[in-house]
Amino acid sequence: MSDKQRFEEIISNIDELMEEAINIIPENLVSKAKSYWYAHIMCALSDDHEFLGGSSHHMQDCLDEWIEQEEEDRD
């Protein structure tokens, strides 16, 4: 597995773990979690989340730029 593939897998794993985490905490804590730690982590992964705003350079941006850079290097 290449480093790039592993990075993509890490993004996916974090996303899956965050969904698991938000689903197992008590219901009365979900809104607090979503207003801080859950939102921050999800926004740092990609634009695929329910929150307004986001990160100026999230993990998916990094992966996309990595792919572009490799394509440019091949040309």
Contact map, one row per residue, 1 for C-alpha under 8 A:
111011000000000000000000000000000000000000000000000000000000000000000000000
111111000000000000000000000000000000000000000000000000000000000000000000000
111111100000000000000000000000000000000000000000000000000000000000000000000
011111110000000000000000000000000000000000000000000000000000001001000000000
111111111000000000000000000000000000000000000000000000000000000000000000000
111111111100000000000000000000000000000000000000000000000000000000000000000
001111111110000000000000000000000000000000000000000000000000001000000000000
000111111111000000000000000000000000000000000000000000000000001000000000000
000011111111100000000000000000000000000000000000000000000000000000000000000
000001111111110000000000000000000000000000000000000000000000000000000000000
000000111111111000000000000000000000000000001000000000000011000000000000000
000000011111111100000000000000000000000000000000000000000000000000000000000
000000001111111110000000000000000000000000000000000000000000000000000000000
000000000111111111000000000000000000000000000000000000000000000000000000000
000000000011111111100000000000000000000001001000000000000000000000000000000
000000000001111111110000000000000000000000000000000000000000000000000000000
000000000000111111111000000000000000000000000000000000000000000000000000000
000000000000011111111100000000000000010001000000000000000000000000000000000
000000000000001111111110000000000000000000000000000000000000000000000000000
000000000000000111111111000000000000000000000000000000000000000000000000000
000000000000000011111111100000000000000000000000000000000000000000000000000
000000000000000001111111100001001000010000000000000000000000000000000000000
000000000000000000111111100000000000000000000000000000000000000000000000000
000000000000000000011111110000000000000000000000000000000000000000000000000
000000000000000000001111111011000000000000000000000000000000000000000000000
000000000000000000000001111111000000000000000000000000000000000000000000000
000000000000000000000000111111000000000000000000000000000000000000000000000
000000000000000000000000011111100000000000000000000000000000000000000000000
000000000000000000000000111111111000000000000000000000000000000000000000000
000000000000000000000100111111111100000000000000000000000000000000000000000
000000000000000000000000000111111110000000000000000000000000000000000000000
000000000000000000000000000011111111000000000000000000000000000000000000000
000000000000000000000100000011111111111000000000000000000000000000000000000
000000000000000000000000000001111111111000000000000000000000000000000000000
000000000000000000000000000000111111111000000000000000000000000000000000000
000000000000000000000000000000011111111100000000000000000000000000000000000
000000000000000000000000000000001111111110000000000000000000000000000000000
000000000000000001000100000000001111111111000000000000000000000000000000000
000000000000000000000000000000001111111111100000001000000000000000000000000
000000000000000000000000000000000001111111110000000000000000000000000000000
000000000000000000000000000000000000111111111000000000000000000000000000000
000000000000001001000000000000000000011111111101100000000000000000000000000
000000000000000000000000000000000000001111111111101011100100000000000000000
000000000000000000000000000000000000000111111100000001101110000000000000000
000000000010001000000000000000000000000011111110000000000111000000000000000
000000000000000000000000000000000000000001111111100001100111100000000000000
000000000000000000000000000000000000000000101111100001000100000000000000000
000000000000000000000000000000000000000001100111110000000000000000000000000
000000000000000000000000000000000000000001100111111000000000000000000000000
000000000000000000000000000000000000000000000001111100000000000000000000000
000000000000000000000000000000000000001000100000111111000000000000000000000
000000000000000000000000000000000000000000000000011111000000000000000000000
000000000000000000000000000000000000000000100000001111100000000000000000000
000000000000000000000000000000000000000000110110001111110000000000000000000
000000000000000000000000000000000000000000110100000011111100000000000000000
000000000000000000000000000000000000000000000000000001111100000000000000000
000000000000000000000000000000000000000000010000000000111110110000000000000
000000000000000000000000000000000000000000111110000000111111110000000000000
000000000010000000000000000000000000000000011100000000001111111000000000000
000000000010000000000000000000000000000000001100000000000111111100000000000
000000000000000000000000000000000000000000000100000000001111111110000000000
000000000000000000000000000000000000000000000000000000001111111111000000000
000100110000000000000000000000000000000000000000000000000011111111100000000
000000000000000000000000000000000000000000000000000000000001111111110000000
000000000000000000000000000000000000000000000000000000000000111111111000000
000100000000000000000000000000000000000000000000000000000000011111111100000
000000000000000000000000000000000000000000000000000000000000001111111110000
000000000000000000000000000000000000000000000000000000000000000111111111000
000000000000000000000000000000000000000000000000000000000000000011111111100
000000000000000000000000000000000000000000000000000000000000000001111111110
000000000000000000000000000000000000000000000000000000000000000000111111111
000000000000000000000000000000000000000000000000000000000000000000011111111
000000000000000000000000000000000000000000000000000000000000000000001111111
000000000000000000000000000000000000000000000000000000000000000000000111111
000000000000000000000000000000000000000000000000000000000000000000000011111
